[in-house]
Amino acid sequence: MATAVTGKLSRLFINVRQVPQLLVPPSPATVSSSEVPKVFWKPYIHTGYRPVHQTWRYYFWTLFQQHNEAINVWTHLVAALILLLRFQQLSQRVDFGQDPHAQPLLIIIAASITYLTFSTLAHLLQAKSEFWHYSFFFMDYVGVAIYQYGSALVHYYYAIEPGWHERIRAFYVPAAVLLAWLSCAGSCYAKYRCHESAQLLGRLCQEAPSGLAYALDISPVIHRIYSARAAERDDPALLYHKCQVLFFLIGAFFFSHPYPEKWFPGKCHFFGQGHQIFHVFLVLCTLAQIEAVVLDYESRRQIYSKLHGDLAHNFSALCLFTVTCSVLTAAYMARKVKHKLSFKED
């Protein structure tokens, strides 16, 4: 009996080890959605050979219910709304339409809102069906790739020092585009091919490109922090840059390690999961990064206008190229999933 229950639960698209046996709800085939216990939510359940589906409205309504994805959804949803308000404030004093040097700032704000929105949708709607589970997370990986390129661009455009620019200008932007796409492609492949039996390969495909991308993208900031003269160390932008690095490293730790679940087994099913902590610190990293970039845009124009001249349009075109490649990759992987599922059903 226990083996049969575990086999069914393994298809719920969450780690079955995080589900306490006493909280597993009855099948939606026999219980209406209003009767499912509020302490647990996962409305896509296989019962025999026929999956039970709920409407899209049902999934959006779960925004206001208690379930194991609620914190993941709300952290990124609230952050996206904060950035929308921040963009509205900035648009009153920054001429995004006429100032070419404001284009990278616009890209990072748009990229941040995009990845936060896609992540929100993935965590909220991925249980609709097996196909939508894969598709929404592929979309999430597209958002991450766009954000990676946006981060690389603003660090290179606004934060970089002339000495470091001279060393890396020949390869930095093309490498940032390539690694952003590889991050998307590797994550999609890991999601599609690498399951419990190939976790090491999956983590390598997902984390290696992202780690290399971050090392490259953050290098202008790290160089600036360590090369700053004593008079520059009180620069508010530099403080925000230090905060974004710290927040990212803390978030990366909780993304890669299942803590505090290992410290408190059975106590973190709905609040306090490592992935939730990762979400919080990633949001803090993004907000600190945006503030640092805004300050750099306002105070370092003499530096970056001399370094980049009229190249802003070229960098914007590369952003569109990155988006296109990532979207096409995710769409291709979604087609493979659909074909695989249809073949399995046949």
C-alpha positions as CSV (number, residue, x, y, z in Angstrom):
1,M,0.0,0.0,0.0
2,A,2.7,2.4,1.0
3,T,4.6,1.6,-2.3
4,A,1.5,2.3,-4.4
5,V,0.9,5.7,-2.7
6,T,4.5,6.7,-3.1
7,G,4.4,5.8,-6.8
8,K,1.4,8.1,-7.3
9,L,2.8,10.9,-5.3
10,S,6.0,10.9,-7.2
11,R,4.1,12.4,-10.1
12,L,2.9,15.5,-8.2
13,F,5.9,17.5,-9.5
14,I,7.2,18.3,-6.0
15,N,9.8,16.3,-4.0
16,V,7.8,13.5,-2.5
17,R,10.1,13.6,0.5
18,Q,8.7,17.0,1.5
19,V,5.2,15.6,1.8
20,P,4.3,14.3,5.3
21,Q,2.3,11.1,4.9
22,L,-0.4,12.2,7.2
23,L,-1.1,15.3,5.1
24,V,-1.7,13.6,1.8
25,P,-5.2,14.6,0.7
26,P,-7.8,12.4,-0.8
27,S,-7.9,12.2,-4.6
28,P,-9.7,15.0,-6.3
29,A,-11.7,12.3,-8.1
30,T,-13.7,11.8,-4.9
31,V,-13.3,15.2,-3.1
32,S,-14.1,18.6,-4.5
33,S,-11.4,21.3,-4.5
34,S,-13.1,23.2,-1.7
35,E,-12.8,20.1,0.5
36,V,-9.1,19.5,0.0
37,P,-7.2,20.4,3.2
38,K,-5.7,23.9,3.0
39,V,-2.4,22.8,4.5
40,F,-1.6,21.0,1.3
41,W,-2.1,21.9,-2.4
42,K,-1.3,20.1,-5.5
43,P,-4.3,19.8,-7.8
44,Y,-2.8,17.7,-10.5
45,I,-3.0,14.1,-9.4
46,H,-2.8,10.9,-11.4
47,T,-5.6,8.5,-10.5
48,G,-5.1,5.3,-12.4
49,Y,-4.6,6.1,-16.1
50,R,-6.6,9.3,-16.2
51,P,-5.2,12.5,-14.7
52,V,-7.6,14.9,-12.9
53,H,-7.4,18.4,-14.2
54,Q,-8.6,21.7,-12.7
55,T,-9.4,24.9,-14.6
56,W,-6.9,27.7,-15.0
57,R,-9.1,29.8,-12.7
58,Y,-8.6,27.3,-10.0
59,Y,-4.9,27.6,-10.1
60,F,-4.9,31.4,-10.1
61,W,-7.3,31.3,-7.1
62,T,-4.7,29.3,-5.2
63,L,-2.8,32.5,-4.9
64,F,-4.9,33.1,-1.8
65,Q,-4.7,29.6,-0.3
66,Q,-2.1,28.0,1.8
67,H,0.1,25.4,0.0
68,N,3.7,24.4,-0.5
69,E,4.3,26.8,-3.4
70,A,2.6,29.9,-1.8
71,I,5.9,31.5,-0.5
72,N,7.7,30.9,-3.8
73,V,4.8,32.5,-5.7
74,W,4.4,35.6,-3.5
75,T,8.1,36.5,-3.1
76,H,8.6,37.0,-6.8
77,L,5.1,38.4,-7.5
78,V,5.6,41.1,-4.9
79,A,9.1,41.9,-6.2
80,A,7.8,42.3,-9.7
81,L,5.2,44.7,-8.5
82,I,7.8,46.7,-6.6
83,L,10.0,47.0,-9.7
84,L,7.0,48.1,-11.8
85,L,6.5,50.9,-9.3
86,R,10.2,51.7,-9.4
87,F,10.1,51.9,-13.1
88,Q,7.2,54.3,-13.0
89,Q,9.2,56.5,-10.6
90,L,12.3,56.4,-12.8
91,S,10.4,57.2,-16.0
92,Q,9.6,60.6,-14.5
93,R,13.2,61.6,-14.5
94,V,14.9,59.2,-17.0
95,D,14.2,59.7,-20.7
96,F,14.2,56.1,-21.8
97,G,13.0,56.9,-25.3
98,Q,15.6,59.6,-26.2
99,D,18.7,58.8,-24.1
100,P,20.5,55.9,-25.7
101,H,22.6,55.5,-22.6
102,A,19.4,54.7,-20.7
103,Q,18.7,51.6,-22.8
104,P,20.7,49.2,-20.7
105,L,18.9,50.5,-17.6
106,L,15.6,49.8,-19.3
107,I,16.8,46.3,-20.3
108,I,17.7,45.3,-16.8
109,I,14.4,46.5,-15.3
110,A,12.4,44.7,-18.1
111,A,14.5,41.6,-17.7
112,S,14.1,41.6,-13.9
113,I,10.3,42.0,-14.2
114,T,10.2,39.3,-16.8
115,Y,12.1,36.6,-14.8
116,L,10.1,37.4,-11.7
117,T,6.8,37.1,-13.6
118,F,7.8,33.9,-15.4
119,S,9.0,32.4,-12.1
120,T,5.7,33.3,-10.4
121,L,3.7,31.7,-13.2
122,A,5.9,28.6,-13.2
123,H,5.4,28.0,-9.5
124,L,1.7,28.9,-9.6
125,L,0.6,27.0,-12.7
126,Q,3.1,24.2,-13.3
127,A,0.7,21.6,-11.7
128,K,-1.9,22.0,-14.4
129,S,-0.6,19.0,-16.3
130,E,2.6,17.2,-17.0
131,F,3.0,19.1,-20.3
132,W,2.4,22.5,-18.6
133,H,4.7,21.6,-15.8
134,Y,7.6,21.3,-18.3
135,S,6.5,24.2,-20.4
136,F,6.2,26.7,-17.6
137,F,9.6,25.8,-16.2
138,F,11.1,26.1,-19.7
139,M,9.6,29.6,-19.7
140,D,11.1,30.3,-16.3
141,Y,14.5,29.4,-17.7
142,V,14.0,31.8,-20.6
143,G,13.4,34.5,-18.0
144,V,16.6,33.6,-16.2
145,A,18.6,33.8,-19.4
146,I,17.2,37.2,-20.2
147,Y,18.0,38.4,-16.7
148,Q,21.6,37.0,-17.0
149,Y,22.2,39.0,-20.1
150,G,20.7,42.1,-18.7
151,S,22.9,41.8,-15.6
152,A,26.0,41.3,-17.7
153,L,25.1,44.3,-19.8
154,V,24.5,46.8,-17.0
155,H,27.6,45.7,-15.2
156,Y,29.7,46.1,-18.3
157,Y,28.0,49.4,-19.4
158,Y,27.7,51.3,-16.1
159,A,29.8,49.7,-13.4
160,I,33.0,48.8,-15.2
161,E,36.3,50.6,-14.7
162,P,38.3,51.7,-17.8
163,G,41.2,49.3,-16.9
164,W,39.0,46.3,-16.7
165,H,37.1,47.3,-19.8
166,E,40.3,47.3,-21.7
167,R,41.0,43.7,-20.7
168,I,37.7,42.1,-21.4
169,R,36.0,44.2,-24.1
170,A,37.0,41.8,-26.9
171,F,35.0,38.9,-25.6
172,Y,32.8,40.0,-22.7
173,V,29.5,40.7,-24.4
174,P,29.6,37.8,-26.9
175,A,30.5,35.4,-24.0
176,A,27.6,36.8,-22.0
177,V,25.2,36.1,-24.8
178,L,26.5,32.6,-25.3
179,L,26.4,31.7,-21.5
180,A,22.9,33.2,-21.1
181,W,21.7,30.9,-23.9
182,L,23.6,27.9,-22.6
183,S,22.1,28.5,-19.1
184,C,18.6,28.3,-20.7
185,A,19.4,25.3,-22.9
186,G,21.2,23.4,-20.1
187,S,18.3,24.0,-17.7
188,C,15.7,22.9,-20.3
189,Y,17.8,19.8,-21.1
190,A,18.2,18.9,-17.4
191,K,14.5,19.3,-16.8
192,Y,13.6,17.1,-19.8
193,R,16.2,14.4,-19.5
194,C,17.7,14.2,-16.1
195,H,15.5,12.9,-13.3
196,E,16.2,11.1,-10.0
197,S,18.6,8.6,-11.7
198,A,20.8,11.4,-13.2
199,Q,20.7,14.2,-10.7
200,L,24.5,14.9,-11.0
201,L,24.3,15.3,-14.7
202,G,21.2,17.5,-14.3
203,R,22.8,19.8,-11.8
204,L,25.9,20.0,-14.0
205,C,23.8,21.0,-17.1
206,Q,21.9,23.6,-15.1
207,E,24.4,25.0,-12.7
208,A,27.7,25.0,-14.7
209,P,26.6,27.4,-17.4
210,S,24.9,29.6,-14.8
211,G,28.0,29.6,-12.6
212,L,30.2,30.6,-15.5
213,A,27.8,33.3,-16.5
214,Y,27.7,34.8,-13.1
215,A,31.5,34.7,-12.8
216,L,31.8,36.6,-16.0
217,D,28.8,39.0,-15.4
218,I,29.9,40.1,-12.0
219,S,33.6,40.5,-12.8
220,P,33.3,44.3,-13.6
221,V,31.6,44.8,-10.2
222,I,34.2,42.7,-8.3
223,H,37.1,44.5,-10.0
224,R,35.5,47.8,-9.1
225,I,35.1,46.8,-5.5
226,Y,38.6,45.7,-5.0
227,S,40.2,48.5,-7.0
228,A,38.2,51.3,-5.4
229,R,40.3,54.0,-3.8
230,A,39.7,55.0,-0.2
231,A,37.7,58.1,-1.2
232,E,35.4,55.9,-3.4
233,R,34.6,53.3,-0.8
234,D,31.7,55.4,0.6
235,D,30.0,55.5,-2.8
236,P,26.4,54.4,-2.2
237,A,26.4,52.6,-5.5
238,L,29.4,50.5,-4.4
239,L,27.6,49.6,-1.2
240,Y,24.6,48.4,-3.2
241,H,26.9,46.4,-5.4
242,K,28.5,44.7,-2.4
243,C,25.0,43.9,-1.1
244,Q,23.9,42.3,-4.4
245,V,27.0,40.1,-4.4
246,L,26.4,39.0,-0.8
247,F,22.7,38.3,-1.4
248,F,23.4,36.3,-4.5
249,L,26.0,34.1,-2.9
250,I,23.7,33.4,0.1
251,G,20.8,32.6,-2.3
252,A,23.0,30.4,-4.5
253,F,23.9,28.4,-1.3
254,F,20.3,27.7,-0.5
255,F,19.5,26.9,-4.1
256,S,22.2,24.2,-4.2
257,H,21.7,22.7,-0.8
258,P,18.5,21.5,0.8
259,Y,18.7,23.5,4.0
260,P,17.1,24.0,6.5
261,E,15.0,20.9,5.5
262,K,18.0,18.7,6.5
263,W,18.2,20.4,9.9
264,F,14.5,20.2,10.6
265,P,13.1,17.2,8.8
266,G,9.4,17.3,8.5
267,K,9.1,20.9,9.6
268,C,9.6,22.9,6.4
269,H,7.0,21.5,4.1
270,F,5.2,24.8,3.7
271,F,7.4,27.5,5.2
272,G,11.2,27.7,5.6
273,Q,12.3,25.6,2.6
274,G,15.7,26.3,1.1
275,H,14.1,27.2,-2.2
276,Q,12.0,29.8,-0.5
277,I,15.0,31.3,1.1
278,F,16.7,31.3,-2.3
279,H,13.8,33.3,-3.7
280,V,14.0,35.9,-0.9
281,F,17.7,36.5,-1.3
282,L,17.5,36.5,-5.1
283,V,14.8,39.3,-4.8
284,L,17.1,41.2,-2.5
285,C,20.0,40.8,-4.9
286,T,17.9,42.1,-7.8
287,L,16.5,45.1,-5.9
288,A,20.0,46.0,-4.7
289,Q,21.4,45.6,-8.2
290,I,18.7,47.9,-9.7
291,E,19.5,50.6,-7.1
292,A,23.3,50.3,-7.8
293,V,22.7,50.6,-11.6
294,V,20.5,53.6,-11.2
295,L,23.1,55.4,-9.2
296,D,25.8,54.4,-11.7
297,Y,23.7,55.7,-14.5
298,E,23.3,59.0,-12.8
299,S,26.8,59.6,-11.5
300,R,29.2,57.9,-14.0
301,R,28.0,59.2,-17.4
302,Q,31.3,60.8,-18.1
303,I,33.0,57.4,-17.8
304,Y,30.6,55.1,-19.6
305,S,29.7,57.6,-22.4
306,K,33.5,57.7,-23.3
307,L,33.9,53.9,-23.0
308,H,30.8,52.8,-25.1
309,G,30.1,55.8,-27.4
310,D,27.0,54.9,-29.5
311,L,27.1,51.1,-28.9
312,A,23.9,51.1,-26.8
313,H,21.8,50.1,-29.8
314,N,24.1,47.2,-30.6
315,F,23.8,45.9,-27.1
316,S,20.0,46.2,-27.3
317,A,20.0,44.2,-30.5
318,L,22.0,41.5,-28.8
319,C,19.4,41.4,-26.1
320,L,16.7,40.7,-28.7
321,F,19.0,38.0,-30.1
322,T,19.4,36.4,-26.7
323,V,15.6,36.5,-26.2
324,T,14.9,34.9,-29.6
325,C,17.5,32.1,-29.1
326,S,16.2,31.3,-25.6
327,V,12.5,31.3,-26.7
328,L,13.2,29.1,-29.7
329,T,15.1,26.7,-27.5
330,A,12.3,26.5,-24.9
331,A,9.7,26.0,-27.6
332,Y,11.8,23.2,-29.2
333,M,12.0,21.5,-25.8
334,A,8.3,21.9,-25.2
335,R,7.6,20.2,-28.6
336,K,9.8,17.3,-27.6
337,V,7.9,17.0,-24.3
338,K,4.6,17.0,-26.1
339,H,5.8,14.4,-28.5
340,K,7.1,12.2,-25.7
341,L,3.9,12.5,-23.8
342,S,1.8,11.7,-26.8
343,F,4.0,8.7,-27.6
344,K,3.7,7.5,-24.0
345,E,-0.1,7.8,-24.1
346,D,-0.2,5.8,-27.4
